[in-house]
């Protein structure tokens, strides 16, 4: 697996919570097990402390995405560096799973799991992946969905850096909301013009009546 692909670990963790909706999917060890992968080595050594640790890391990772989305690149990098220092990785060369045409291993860097806890292992992997993604593609590739009330994190992999939403569903909802807002605005202006014309007609009729009386 390419290191940049581990950045999805960060997105998945951040998006277990929807602050604007008051929703939180990371409330039990079963939820943590689903997050880290039920068949993974980390899942086999989970403890109650891992739930608390991952919830704390989640808040810090969201801050990285929010800083990036707000254009505060240095702050985003500083926040991520703090996590990288606290949760260091153990890279090693691996040839498992991948073979070339001659059947020889395709050597690649792999993040070995030597962390003291399942939460630390997941965090180290997520932060390393996010760091590689950020340095290869740019800080502005980290985003927060702009379709209210959704505040999901996402990684922008578009060719023109134009992504604004975490999913097609949110993009559609935002477009529909914008269309309805424009329609309401247009209807409001139309009513104002009608009232204005009606008022001018009434004034003109009043002036004509006054002139006839004179």
C-alpha positions in Angstrom: 0.0 0.0 0.0 1.4 3.5 -0.9 1.9 5.6 2.1 -0.3 8.4 0.8 -3.2 6.0 0.8 -3.0 5.8 4.6 -4.4 9.3 4.7 -7.8 7.8 4.4 -7.3 6.5 8.0 -7.4 10.2 9.1 -10.5 11.0 7.1 -12.4 7.9 8.5 -11.5 8.8 12.1 -12.6 12.4 11.8 -15.8 11.5 10.1 -17.0 9.3 12.9 -18.3 12.5 14.4 -20.8 15.0 13.0 -20.5 18.0 15.4 -23.2 20.1 13.8 -25.7 17.2 14.1 -24.5 16.1 17.5 -23.8 12.6 16.1 -21.0 10.4 17.2 -20.4 6.9 15.9 -17.3 6.3 18.0 -18.9 5.3 21.3 -17.9 1.7 21.9 -15.1 -0.8 21.4 -17.2 -2.4 18.6 -17.1 0.9 16.8 -13.4 1.1 17.2 -13.0 -2.4 16.0 -14.9 -1.6 12.9 -12.8 1.5 12.4 -9.4 -0.2 12.6 -10.6 -3.3 10.8 -12.1 -6.3 12.5 -9.4 -8.7 11.2 -6.5 -6.4 11.9 -3.8 -6.9 14.5 -4.9 -3.8 16.3 -8.4 -5.1 16.6 -7.1 -8.1 18.6 -5.5 -6.0 21.3 -8.1 -3.2 21.8 -8.7 -1.9 25.3 -11.2 0.6 26.8 -8.4 3.2 26.8 -8.1 3.0 23.0 -11.6 4.5 22.7 -10.7 7.5 24.8 -7.4 8.0 23.0 -8.9 7.9 19.5 -11.7 10.3 20.4 -9.0 12.8 21.6 -6.9 12.3 18.4 -10.1 12.8 16.3 -10.5 16.3 17.7 -6.9 17.1 16.9 -7.1 15.7 13.4 -10.3 17.7 12.7 -8.4 20.8 13.7 -5.8 20.0 11.0 -8.5 19.7 8.3 -10.2 22.9 9.5 -7.0 24.9 9.6 -6.3 23.7 6.0 -9.8 24.5 4.8 -9.5 28.0 6.3 -6.2 28.7 4.4 -4.1 28.5 7.6 -1.4 26.3 6.1 1.3 26.9 8.7 -1.1 26.2 11.5 -2.3 23.0 9.8 1.2 21.8 9.4 2.2 22.6 13.0 -0.8 20.7 14.3 0.0 17.7 12.2 3.7 17.8 13.1 2.7 17.8 16.8 0.8 14.6 16.2 3.7 13.0 14.2 6.1 13.7 17.1 3.7 12.2 19.6 2.9 9.2 17.5 6.0 8.2 15.5 5.9 5.6 12.8 8.1 2.5 12.3 8.7 2.2 8.5 10.1 -0.9 7.0 10.7 -2.3 3.5 8.1 -4.9 2.7 7.4 -7.1 -0.3 4.2 -8.8 0.8 1.1 -8.9 -1.4 2.8 -7.3 -4.4 4.7 -9.2 -7.2 6.2 -8.1 -10.5 5.8 -10.0 -13.8 8.7 -12.4 -12.8 7.1 -13.2 -9.5 9.6 -11.2 -7.5 8.5 -9.0 -4.6 7.7 -5.4 -5.4 9.5 -3.7 -2.6 7.7 -0.8 -1.0 7.6 1.1 2.3 5.2 -0.3 4.9 4.4 1.1 8.3 5.1 -1.6 10.8 2.9 -1.9 13.9 5.2 -1.5 16.9 3.1 1.0 18.7 2.3 0.5 22.4 -1.5 0.5 21.8 -4.0 0.0 19.1 -5.0 3.7 19.2 -1.3 4.7 18.8 -0.8 2.4 15.9 -3.9 3.7 14.1 -2.9 7.3 14.8 0.6 6.9 13.6 -0.5 5.4 10.4 -3.2 8.0 9.8 -0.9 10.9 10.5 1.9 9.6 8.3 -0.5 9.0 5.4 -1.9 12.5 5.9 1.6 14.0 6.0 2.6 12.3 2.7 -0.6 13.4 1.1 -0.1 16.9 2.2 3.5 17.2 1.1 2.9 15.6 -2.3 -0.3 17.3 -3.2 -0.5 20.5 -1.0 -2.2 21.6 2.2 -5.2 22.9 0.2 -6.1 19.4 -0.7 -7.4 18.9 2.9 -11.0 20.1 3.1 -14.1 20.4 5.2 -17.5 19.8 3.5 -19.3 23.1 2.7 -22.8 21.6 2.6 -24.3 22.6 5.9 -24.8 21.1 8.3 -22.3 18.5 7.2 -18.7 19.1 8.4 -17.1 15.9 7.1 -13.4 16.0 6.2 -12.3 15.0 2.8 -9.1 14.8 0.6 -9.3 16.7 -2.7 -7.9 14.6 -5.5 -9.6 16.5 -8.3 -7.3 17.7 -11.1 -8.2 21.4 -10.7 -8.4 21.5 -6.9 -12.1 22.4 -7.1 -13.7 20.0 -4.7 -15.9 21.6 -2.0 -18.0 18.7 -0.7 -17.3 15.3 0.9 -19.6 13.4 -1.4 -21.9 13.6 -4.4 -24.9 13.5 -2.0 -23.7 16.7 -0.2 -22.9 18.4 -3.5 -26.4 17.7 -4.8 -28.0 18.9 -1.6 -26.0 22.1 -1.7 -26.8 22.8 -5.3 -30.5 22.2 -4.7 -30.4 24.6 -1.7 -28.6 27.2 -3.7 -31.2 26.9 -6.5 -34.1 27.3 -4.1 -32.4 30.3 -2.5 -32.0 32.0 -5.9 -35.6 31.2 -6.8 -36.9 32.7 -3.5 -34.7 35.8 -4.1 -36.0 36.1 -7.7 -39.6 35.7 -6.5 -39.1 38.4 -3.8 -37.7 40.8 -6.4 -40.6 40.1 -8.7 -43.1 40.9 -5.9 -41.2 44.1 -5.1 -41.4 45.2 -8.7 -45.1 44.3 -8.9 -45.8 46.3 -5.7 -43.8 49.2 -7.0 -45.7 49.3 -10.3 -49.0 49.0 -8.4 -48.0 51.8 -6.2 -47.1 54.1 -9.1 -50.4 53.3 -10.9 -52.3 54.1 -7.7 -50.4 57.4 -7.3 -51.0 58.3 -11.0 -54.8 57.6 -10.6 -54.9 59.7 -7.5 -53.1 62.6 -9.2 -55.5 62.4 -12.2 -58.5 62.4 -9.9 -57.2 65.4 -8.0 -56.6 67.3 -11.3 -60.2 66.5 -12.4 -61.6 67.8 -9.1 -59.8 71.1 -9.7 
